[in-house]
Amino acid sequence: MDIFTLENLIREKKAQLLNIVEHHGLNHLKTIQCSQELDHLLNLHERTKYNTIQCKQNT
């Protein structure tokens, strides 16, 4: 998955998380699950960005 796709997914997940928080609060299971999904996307983004930088430095 490319970095731009990940960034779009992150934006969508953030909006989804805010919506869930508004309707269910911070401690609801749906909020926690969505937050964990966002964390996963953010971690994947950082790894992808790091790998991209490493590849450019090695060429």
Secondary structure, DSSP 8 states (H G I E B T S, - for coil): --HHHHHHHHHHHHHHHHHHHHHH-TTSHHHHHHHHHHHHHHHHHHHHHHHHHHHHHT-
